[in-house]
Amino acid sequence: MSAKRHTYAARGDAATVPSSLPGAKQLEFSEADRSYRDIYFGVRRFAGLELVTHDVTPEWSMSYAGGMLPSLGRRPAETAPVYRFLRKVLLAVTVEAPFRGPRRLGDRNFDYRNRWTGSIAAFSGTEEISQGHQTVYRLRYAGGRLA
């Protein structure tokens, strides 16, 4: 959970580190004997993988794919506010469900909904951001414990 609060959610793309995969963005965080790595491709539409290791043993993973929907314009002026709101949502991650954001969060411009089934051991879900009555962003994710 603190890894999510120290990487993309807090710093956006400024948190990226060099990646050995061409075209990938990579985020990393370490604390004591655990490490977190998030590797993703794309911007408007993207896919990625988060991995938590204990010492050097992979312990937990989550894959995800999605992004902006065609209903939203392509200009940065239209997409940047959605990604700023998404980072705010990701900062509200909970210990009980550290997959993405909370079940629901809103402000005067956007509404976030996160629907998942399962537990940290094995889960899948979908998150959406709406602006007014129009869904502008959707992401699907799945993962769980590896050991």
MIDOSE-1310 file (N, C-alpha, C; in nm, 2 decimals, decimal comma, always signed):
residues 147
msak	+0,08/-0,12/+0,00/+0,00/+0,00/+0,00/+0,09/+0,13/+0,00; +0,19/+0,13/+0,08/+0,28/+0,25/+0,08/+0,35/+0,26/-0,05; +0,37/+0,15/-0,12/+0,43/+0,16/-0,26/+0,35/+0,24/-0,35; +0,22/+0,21/-0,35/+0,13/+0,29/-0,44/+0,13/+0,43/-0,40
rhty	+0,14/+0,46/-0,28/+0,14/+0,60/-0,23/+0,27/+0,68/-0,26; +0,38/+0,60/-0,30/+0,51/+0,67/-0,33/+0,54/+0,66/-0,47; +0,46/+0,61/-0,56/+0,50/+0,60/-0,70/+0,40/+0,68/-0,78; +0,32/+0,62/-0,87/+0,24/+0,69/-0,97/+0,13/+0,78/-0,90
aarg	+0,07/+0,73/-0,80/-0,04/+0,80/-0,73/+0,01/+0,94/-0,68; +0,13/+0,94/-0,62/+0,19/+1,06/-0,56/+0,26/+1,15/-0,66; +0,33/+1,08/-0,76/+0,42/+1,16/-0,84/+0,40/+1,15/-0,99; +0,30/+1,07/-1,03/+0,27/+1,06/-1,18/+0,39/+1,00/-1,25
daat	+0,41/+1,04/-1,38/+0,51/+0,99/-1,46/+0,65/+1,04/-1,41; +0,66/+1,13/-1,32/+0,79/+1,18/-1,26/+0,85/+1,07/-1,18; +0,77/+0,97/-1,14/+0,82/+0,86/-1,06/+0,88/+0,74/-1,14; +0,89/+0,76/-1,27/+0,94/+0,65/-1,35/+1,09/+0,64/-1,34
vpss	+1,14/+0,51/-1,35/+1,28/+0,48/-1,35/+1,31/+0,42/-1,49; +1,44/+0,41/-1,53/+1,47/+0,34/-1,66/+1,42/+0,20/-1,66; +1,37/+0,15/-1,77/+1,32/+0,02/-1,79/+1,41/-0,05/-1,89; +1,42/-0,18/-1,87/+1,50/-0,26/-1,97/+1,41/-0,31/-2,09
lpga	+1,28/-0,28/-2,07/+1,18/-0,31/-2,18/+1,16/-0,19/-2,27; +1,19/-0,20/-2,40/+1,17/-0,08/-2,48/+1,02/-0,03/-2,48; +1,01/+0,10/-2,46/+0,87/+0,16/-2,46/+0,80/+0,15/-2,33; +0,85/+0,08/-2,23/+0,78/+0,07/-2,10/+0,81/+0,18/-2,01
kqle	+0,72/+0,21/-1,92/+0,74/+0,30/-1,81/+0,75/+0,20/-1,69; +0,84/+0,23/-1,60/+0,86/+0,15/-1,48/+0,87/+0,23/-1,36; +0,80/+0,18/-1,25/+0,80/+0,25/-1,12/+0,85/+0,15/-1,02; +0,92/+0,19/-0,92/+0,98/+0,10/-0,82/+0,97/+0,16/-0,68
fsea	+0,96/+0,08/-0,58/+0,96/+0,12/-0,44/+1,00/+0,00/-0,36; +1,09/+0,03/-0,26/+1,14/-0,07/-0,17/+1,12/-0,03/-0,03; +1,09/-0,12/+0,06/+1,08/-0,09/+0,20/+1,11/-0,22/+0,28; +1,21/-0,21/+0,36/+1,26/-0,33/+0,43/+1,29/-0,44/+0,34
drsy	+1,23/-0,56/+0,35/+1,26/-0,67/+0,27/+1,16/-0,69/+0,15; +1,08/-0,59/+0,13/+0,98/-0,60/+0,02/+1,01/-0,50/-0,09; +0,98/-0,54/-0,21/+1,00/-0,45/-0,33/+0,87/-0,45/-0,41; +0,84/-0,34/-0,47/+0,72/-0,32/-0,56/+0,77/-0,27/-0,69
rdiy	+0,72/-0,33/-0,80/+0,76/-0,28/-0,93/+0,63/-0,28/-1,02; +0,61/-0,17/-1,09/+0,49/-0,15/-1,18/+0,55/-0,12/-1,32; +0,52/-0,20/-1,41/+0,57/-0,18/-1,55/+0,45/-0,17/-1,64; +0,44/-0,06/-1,72/+0,33/-0,05/-1,81/+0,37/+0,01/-1,94
fgvr	+0,28/-0,01/-2,04/+0,30/+0,04/-2,18/+0,18/+0,12/-2,21; +0,20/+0,24/-2,28/+0,09/+0,32/-2,33/+0,06/+0,44/-2,24; -0,02/+0,53/-2,29/-0,06/+0,64/-2,21/-0,21/+0,66/-2,21; -0,27/+0,69/-2,32/-0,42/+0,70/-2,33/-0,49/+0,57/-2,30
rfag	-0,44/+0,47/-2,37/-0,48/+0,33/-2,34/-0,35/+0,26/-2,30; -0,35/+0,17/-2,20/-0,23/+0,12/-2,14/-0,26/-0,02/-2,08; -0,15/-0,10/-2,06/-0,16/-0,23/-2,00/-0,03/-0,24/-1,92; -0,04/-0,31/-1,80/+0,07/-0,33/-1,72/+0,06/-0,44/-1,62
lelv	+0,17/-0,45/-1,54/+0,18/-0,55/-1,44/+0,25/-0,49/-1,31; +0,19/-0,52/-1,20/+0,25/-0,48/-1,07/+0,30/-0,61/-1,00; +0,41/-0,61/-0,94/+0,47/-0,72/-0,88/+0,53/-0,68/-0,74; +0,50/-0,76/-0,64/+0,55/-0,74/-0,50/+0,64/-0,86/-0,47
thdv	+0,76/-0,83/-0,43/+0,85/-0,94/-0,39/+0,89/-0,93/-0,25; +0,91/-1,05/-0,19/+0,97/-1,05/-0,05/+1,11/-1,11/-0,06; +1,21/-1,03/-0,02/+1,34/-1,06/-0,06/+1,35/-1,07/-0,21; +1,38/-1,18/-0,27/+1,37/-1,18/-0,42/+1,26/-1,27/-0,47
tpew	+1,18/-1,32/-0,38/+1,07/-1,41/-0,42/+0,95/-1,34/-0,46; +0,89/-1,36/-0,58/+0,77/-1,30/-0,62/+0,66/-1,35/-0,53; +0,58/-1,25/-0,47/+0,48/-1,29/-0,37/+0,34/-1,25/-0,41; +0,32/-1,15/-0,49/+0,19/-1,10/-0,53/+0,20/-1,03/-0,66
smsy	+0,09/-1,04/-0,74/+0,10/-0,97/-0,87/-0,04/-0,93/-0,92; -0,05/-0,83/-1,00/-0,17/-0,78/-1,05/-0,15/-0,73/-1,20; -0,23/-0,78/-1,29/-0,22/-0,73/-1,43/-0,34/-0,63/-1,45; -0,32/-0,54/-1,54/-0,43/-0,44/-1,56/-0,42/-0,39/-1,71
aggm	-0,54/-0,35/-1,76/-0,54/-0,29/-1,90/-0,66/-0,21/-1,91; -0,65/-0,10/-1,98/-0,76/-0,01/-2,00/-0,72/+0,13/-2,03; -0,80/+0,23/-1,99/-0,76/+0,37/-2,01/-0,88/+0,45/-2,06; -0,85/+0,56/-2,13/-0,95/+0,65/-2,18/-1,04/+0,59/-2,28
lpsl	-1,16/+0,62/-2,27/-1,26/+0,57/-2,37/-1,27/+0,67/-2,49; -1,32/+0,62/-2,60/-1,33/+0,71/-2,72/-1,43/+0,83/-2,69; -1,51/+0,82/-2,59/-1,60/+0,93/-2,56/-1,53/+1,05/-2,52; -1,41/+1,04/-2,47/-1,33/+1,15/-2,43/-1,24/+1,20/-2,54
grrp	-1,22/+1,33/-2,55/-1,13/+1,38/-2,65/-0,99/+1,33/-2,64; -0,90/+1,36/-2,73/-0,77/+1,31/-2,73/-0,67/+1,42/-2,69; -0,71/+1,54/-2,67/-0,62/+1,64/-2,63/-0,57/+1,63/-2,48; -0,45/+1,66/-2,45/-0,41/+1,66/-2,31/-0,49/+1,74/-2,22
aeta	-0,55/+1,85/-2,27/-0,64/+1,93/-2,18/-0,76/+1,86/-2,14; -0,80/+1,75/-2,21/-0,92/+1,67/-2,18/-0,88/+1,55/-2,09; -0,76/+1,49/-2,12/-0,72/+1,37/-2,05/-0,65/+1,40/-1,92; -0,57/+1,51/-1,91/-0,49/+1,54/-1,79/-0,57/+1,55/-1,67
pvyr	-0,69/+1,61/-1,67/-0,77/+1,62/-1,55/-0,82/+1,48/-1,50; -0,85/+1,39/-1,59/-0,89/+1,26/-1,56/-0,78/+1,18/-1,49; -0,66/+1,19/-1,54/-0,54/+1,13/-1,48/-0,50/+1,19/-1,34; -0,52/+1,32/-1,33/-0,50/+1,39/-1,20/-0,60/+1,33/-1,10
flrk	-0,72/+1,32/-1,14/-0,83/+1,26/-1,05/-0,79/+1,12/-1,01; -0,75/+1,04/-1,11/-0,72/+0,90/-1,09/-0,60/+0,89/-0,99; -0,50/+0,97/-0,99/-0,39/+0,97/-0,89/-0,45/+1,00/-0,75; -0,54/+1,09/-0,74/-0,61/+1,12/-0,62/-0,68/+1,00/-0,56
vlla	-0,75/+0,93/-0,65/-0,82/+0,80/-0,61/-0,72/+0,70/-0,57; -0,61/+0,68/-0,64/-0,51/+0,58/-0,60/-0,45/+0,60/-0,47; -0,44/+0,73/-0,43/-0,38/+0,76/-0,30/-0,48/+0,72/-0,19; -0,60/+0,70/-0,22/-0,70/+0,65/-0,12/-0,71/+0,50/-0,11
vtve	-0,61/+0,43/-0,16/-0,61/+0,28/-0,15/-0,62/+0,24/-0,01; -0,69/+0,12/+0,02/-0,71/+0,07/+0,15/-0,62/-0,06/+0,17; -0,59/-0,09/+0,30/-0,52/-0,21/+0,33/-0,60/-0,33/+0,30; -0,74/-0,32/+0,32/-0,82/-0,44/+0,29/-0,83/-0,47/+0,14
apfr	-0,82/-0,38/+0,06/-0,83/-0,40/-0,09/-0,73/-0,31/-0,16; -0,60/-0,35/-0,16/-0,50/-0,27/-0,22/-0,48/-0,28/-0,37; -0,59/-0,32/-0,44/-0,59/-0,34/-0,58/-0,57/-0,21/-0,66; -0,66/-0,12/-0,64/-0,66/+0,01/-0,71/-0,71/+0,11/-0,60
gprr	-0,82/+0,18/-0,63/-0,87/+0,28/-0,53/-0,98/+0,22/-0,45; -1,05/+0,30/-0,37/-1,17/+0,26/-0,28/-1,29/+0,22/-0,37; -1,39/+0,17/-0,31/-1,51/+0,13/-0,39/-1,57/+0,25/-0,46; -1,57/+0,37/-0,40/-1,63/+0,49/-0,47/-1,56/+0,62/-0,41
lgdr	-1,54/+0,71/-0,50/-1,49/+0,84/-0,46/-1,53/+0,94/-0,57; -1,57/+1,06/-0,52/-1,61/+1,16/-0,62/-1,56/+1,30/-0,58; -1,56/+1,39/-0,67/-1,54/+1,53/-0,65/-1,64/+1,60/-0,74; -1,63/+1,73/-0,75/-1,73/+1,81/-0,83/-1,73/+1,78/-0,98
nfdy	-1,62/+1,72/-1,03/-1,61/+1,70/-1,17/-1,62/+1,55/-1,21; -1,57/+1,46/-1,12/-1,56/+1,32/-1,16/-1,62/+1,23/-1,05; -1,65/+1,11/-1,09/-1,70/+1,00/-1,00/-1,63/+0,88/-1,04; -1,57/+0,81/-0,93/-1,49/+0,69/-0,95/-1,57/+0,58/-0,88
rnrw	-1,57/+0,46/-0,96/-1,64/+0,34/-0,90/-1,54/+0,23/-0,93; -1,52/+0,15/-0,82/-1,44/+0,03/-0,83/-1,52/-0,09/-0,78; -1,53/-0,19/-0,87/-1,61/-0,31/-0,84/-1,51/-0,43/-0,85; -1,50/-0,50/-0,74/-1,41/-0,62/-0,74/-1,48/-0,74/-0,67
tgsi	-1,43/-0,86/-0,70/-1,46/-0,98/-0,63/-1,33/-1,04/-0,58; -1,34/-1,11/-0,47/-1,23/-1,19/-0,42/-1,16/-1,11/-0,31; -1,04/-1,16/-0,28/-0,96/-1,10/-0,17/-0,82/-1,08/-0,22; -0,73/-1,04/-0,14/-0,59/-1,02/-0,18/-0,53/-1,14/-0,23
aafs	-0,58/-1,26/-0,19/-0,53/-1,39/-0,24/-0,56/-1,41/-0,39; -0,68/-1,37/-0,43/-0,72/-1,39/-0,57/-0,84/-1,30/-0,60; -0,83/-1,21/-0,70/-0,93/-1,11/-0,72/-0,94/-1,07/-0,87; -1,04/-1,00/-0,90/-1,06/-0,94/-1,03/-1,15/-0,82/-1,01
gtee	-1,14/-0,72/-1,10/-1,23/-0,61/-1,09/-1,22/-0,51/-1,21; -1,31/-0,41/-1,20/-1,32/-0,31/-1,30/-1,33/-0,17/-1,23; -1,26/-0,07/-1,27/-1,27/+0,06/-1,22/-1,32/+0,15/-1,34; -1,40/+0,25/-1,30/-1,45/+0,35/-1,40/-1,45/+0,49/-1,35
isqg	-1,42/+0,58/-1,44/-1,44/+0,72/-1,40/-1,54/+0,78/-1,49; -1,64/+0,85/-1,43/-1,74/+0,92/-1,51/-1,72/+1,07/-1,49; -1,76/+1,14/-1,60/-1,77/+1,29/-1,59/-1,91/+1,32/-1,63; -1,98/+1,37/-1,53/-2,13/+1,39/-1,55/-2,19/+1,25/-1,56
hqtv	-2,27/+1,23/-1,67/-2,33/+1,10/-1,69/-2,25/+1,01/-1,79; -2,13/+1,05/-1,83/-2,06/+0,99/-1,93/-1,93/+0,92/-1,87; -1,92/+0,79/-1,90/-1,80/+0,72/-1,86/-1,69/+0,75/-1,95; -1,57/+0,80/-1,90/-1,46/+0,85/-1,98/-1,34/+0,76/-1,97
yrlr	-1,34/+0,67/-1,87/-1,22/+0,59/-1,84/-1,27/+0,45/-1,78; -1,20/+0,35/-1,82/-1,23/+0,21/-1,77/-1,11/+0,13/-1,77; -1,09/+0,05/-1,66/-0,97/-0,04/-1,65/-1,02/-0,17/-1,59; -0,97/-0,28/-1,64/-0,99/-0,41/-1,58/-0,86/-0,46/-1,52
yagg	-0,87/-0,53/-1,41/-0,75/-0,58/-1,34/-0,78/-0,72/-1,28; -0,68/-0,79/-1,25/-0,69/-0,92/-1,19/-0,55/-0,96/-1,13; -0,56/-1,04/-1,02/-0,43/-1,09/-0,97/-0,45/-1,16/-0,84; -0,34/-1,17/-0,76/-0,35/-1,24/-0,63/-0,21/-1,28/-0,59
rla	-0,21/-1,36/-0,48/-0,08/-1,42/-0,43/-0,02/-1,52/-0,52; +0,11/-1,52/-0,52/+0,18/-1,61/-0,61/+0,24/-1,73/-0,53; +0,25/-1,72/-0,40/+0,30/-1,82/-0,32/+0,20/-1,88/-0,23
